[in-house]
Amino acid sequence: MEQTLRGKLTYRVTLMVATTLCIVVCSMVFTLMIGLFDTKVDNAEIFKLISPAFQTVVGGFIGLLAGIKLSHDDEEVNKP
């Protein structure tokens, strides 16, 4: 019973993290594209602002997904 609940929780958390990551990446790319084609904005400044934020968000979410996957796989190996 507990394994089923844990599996469902892992699935839901993974789904929420993946969905959030997709939304964040799409919104950042959309913002970058708007900024690149706007004549009032210096393109070099956009990359200076968005690059660190983009790397932090993507790295954090990928790390979280990897941790969930490793934790779930470790539990399956240790099953009696």
trRosetta pair geometry for C-beta under 8 A, 3 or more apart (Angstrom, degrees):
i j d omega theta_ij theta_ji phi_ij phi_ji
1 4 5.9 -56 -156 31 30 111
1 5 6.7 24 152 -12 64 106
2 5 5.8 -57 -150 39 35 109
2 6 6.1 34 153 -19 69 109
3 6 5.6 -55 -143 40 31 112
3 7 6.1 35 155 -22 65 106
3 75 7.8 167 -129 152 93 125
3 79 7.8 48 -111 -109 145 117
4 7 5.7 -53 -147 35 29 112
4 8 6.4 28 154 -17 63 106
5 8 5.7 -54 -148 37 32 111
5 9 6.3 33 153 -19 65 107
6 9 5.6 -53 -145 37 32 112
6 10 6.2 34 154 -20 65 105
6 75 7.3 -123 130 168 143 168
7 10 5.7 -52 -146 36 30 112
7 11 6.3 32 153 -20 63 106
7 72 7.7 93 -116 -141 66 112
8 11 5.6 -54 -148 36 31 113
8 12 6.3 29 155 -18 65 106
9 12 5.8 -54 -145 37 30 109
9 13 6.2 27 158 -15 66 108
10 13 6.0 -56 -143 39 28 107
10 14 6.1 27 158 -17 64 110
10 68 6.0 151 -154 -175 90 105
10 71 7.7 -158 -117 92 123 106
10 72 5.1 109 -165 -88 156 123
11 14 5.9 -59 -146 39 26 110
11 15 6.2 26 156 -19 64 110
12 15 5.7 -57 -146 38 29 112
12 16 6.3 27 157 -17 65 106
13 16 5.8 -55 -146 38 30 109
13 17 6.2 28 157 -17 65 108
13 68 6.2 -166 103 -118 117 144
14 17 5.9 -56 -144 39 29 109
14 18 6.1 26 159 -16 65 110
14 65 6.5 87 -136 -129 83 82
14 68 5.4 -177 -79 122 94 152
14 69 7.7 89 -109 -63 129 77
15 18 5.9 -56 -142 39 27 108
15 19 6.2 27 158 -18 63 109
16 19 5.8 -56 -145 38 28 110
16 20 6.2 27 157 -17 64 109
17 20 5.8 -56 -145 39 28 110
17 21 6.2 31 155 -21 64 107
17 61 5.8 162 179 -155 96 92
17 64 5.5 -144 -144 108 147 126
17 65 5.7 -177 116 -72 137 87
17 68 7.4 174 23 -7 154 150
18 21 5.6 -53 -146 36 30 113
18 22 6.4 32 154 -20 63 104
18 65 6.8 81 -70 -100 82 130
19 22 5.8 -54 -151 34 31 111
19 23 6.5 29 153 -17 65 106
20 23 5.7 -55 -147 37 32 110
20 24 6.2 30 156 -17 67 108
20 61 7.0 -158 94 -117 99 133
21 24 5.9 -56 -144 39 29 109
21 25 6.1 25 160 -16 66 110
21 57 7.7 157 -127 150 71 94
21 58 7.1 90 -153 -119 104 59
21 61 4.2 150 -91 156 115 158
21 62 7.7 104 -128 -55 148 64
21 65 7.7 -30 -30 -40 154 130
22 25 6.0 -57 -142 40 27 107
22 26 6.1 23 160 -16 64 111
23 26 6.0 -59 -144 40 26 108
23 27 6.2 21 159 -15 64 111
24 27 6.0 -59 -145 40 27 107
24 28 6.2 23 158 -17 64 109
24 57 5.3 -137 151 164 144 142
24 58 7.9 -165 104 -68 121 66
24 61 7.5 171 47 -34 142 151
25 28 5.9 -57 -145 38 28 108
25 29 6.3 26 157 -16 64 108
25 54 7.9 81 -118 -148 68 92
25 57 7.8 -175 -68 111 68 122
25 58 6.7 72 -87 -88 105 102
26 29 5.9 -57 -145 39 29 109
26 30 6.2 32 155 -21 64 108
27 30 5.5 -53 -144 37 32 114
27 31 6.3 33 155 -19 65 106
28 31 5.7 -52 -146 38 31 112
28 32 6.3 35 153 -21 64 106
28 50 6.2 141 -168 -162 102 114
28 53 7.3 -168 -122 107 131 107
28 54 5.4 143 166 -99 154 98
28 57 7.5 172 -44 56 149 149
29 32 5.5 -52 -146 37 32 114
29 33 6.3 32 155 -19 65 105
30 33 5.9 -55 -148 36 29 110
30 34 6.5 30 153 -18 63 104
31 34 5.8 -53 -148 35 32 111
31 35 6.3 28 155 -15 65 109
31 50 7.1 173 100 -105 114 134
32 35 5.8 -59 -148 41 30 110
32 36 6.2 32 155 -25 66 107
32 46 6.3 123 -136 164 70 125
32 50 5.6 163 -86 139 102 175
33 36 5.7 -49 -143 31 31 113
33 37 6.6 9 165 -1 63 109
34 37 6.6 -76 -153 46 25 94
34 38 6.2 31 153 -34 66 112
35 38 5.7 -52 -140 23 32 115
35 41 4.9 -93 -161 114 78 161
35 43 7.5 134 134 -114 91 58
35 46 4.3 143 131 -109 140 138
35 50 7.9 179 40 -31 156 138
36 41 7.9 -72 -70 88 16 121
36 43 5.9 51 -127 -118 67 103
36 46 6.6 -124 -68 66 66 168
38 41 4.5 54 86 13 112 111
41 45 6.9 -125 -179 65 82 115
41 46 6.2 62 153 -54 123 111
42 45 4.4 76 79 3 100 110
42 46 7.4 -171 93 -14 55 81
43 46 5.7 -48 -155 25 41 114
43 47 7.0 35 155 -13 68 102
44 47 6.1 -57 -157 37 35 107
44 48 6.5 36 149 -20 66 108
45 48 5.5 -54 -148 36 36 114
45 49 6.3 28 157 -15 68 108
46 49 6.1 -65 -151 40 29 104
46 50 5.8 0 167 1 69 118
47 50 6.4 -63 -124 48 26 94
47 51 5.3 34 178 -34 66 116
48 51 6.8 -39 -122 23 13 111
49 52 7.9 -86 178 34 22 93
49 53 7.2 -3 152 2 61 120
50 53 5.8 -73 -153 48 40 108
50 54 5.5 41 156 -27 78 113
51 54 5.8 -57 -141 36 25 112
51 55 6.3 21 163 -16 63 108
52 55 5.8 -57 -145 39 31 109
52 56 6.2 30 158 -20 66 109
53 56 5.8 -57 -147 37 29 111
53 57 6.3 24 159 -15 66 109
54 57 6.2 -59 -145 38 26 106
54 58 6.1 15 163 -9 64 114
55 58 6.2 -60 -138 45 25 104
55 59 5.7 24 164 -18 64 116
56 59 6.0 -59 -139 41 22 109
56 60 6.1 22 162 -19 61 111
57 60 6.0 -59 -148 36 24 110
57 61 6.4 14 161 -10 62 110
58 61 6.1 -61 -146 41 28 104
58 62 6.1 24 159 -16 66 111
59 62 5.9 -58 -141 40 27 107
59 63 6.1 30 158 -20 63 109
60 63 5.8 -58 -149 36 27 112
60 64 6.4 27 154 -19 63 106
61 64 5.5 -52 -148 35 34 113
61 65 6.3 33 155 -17 66 104
62 65 5.7 -52 -146 39 33 111
62 66 6.2 34 154 -19 65 106
63 66 5.7 -55 -145 38 30 111
63 67 6.3 32 155 -20 64 107
64 67 5.7 -55 -148 36 30 112
64 68 6.5 30 155 -18 64 104
65 68 5.8 -53 -148 35 32 111
65 69 6.3 30 155 -18 65 108
66 69 5.7 -56 -146 38 31 111
66 70 6.2 28 157 -16 67 108
67 70 5.9 -54 -141 39 29 107
67 71 6.1 29 158 -19 64 109
68 71 5.8 -58 -146 38 27 111
68 72 6.2 25 157 -18 64 109
69 72 5.9 -57 -146 38 28 109
69 73 6.2 25 157 -16 64 109
70 73 5.8 -56 -143 40 30 109
70 74 6.1 34 156 -24 65 107
71 74 5.8 -54 -147 33 28 113
71 75 6.7 29 154 -19 62 104
72 75 5.9 -54 -153 32 31 111
72 76 6.8 30 151 -18 63 105
73 76 5.7 -55 -151 34 35 111
73 77 6.6 34 153 -20 67 104
74 77 5.9 -54 -150 34 33 110
74 78 6.4 19 157 -9 66 112
75 78 6.0 -65 -144 45 30 103
75 79 7.1 57 152 -52 61 86
76 79 5.9 -25 -160 -13 36 117
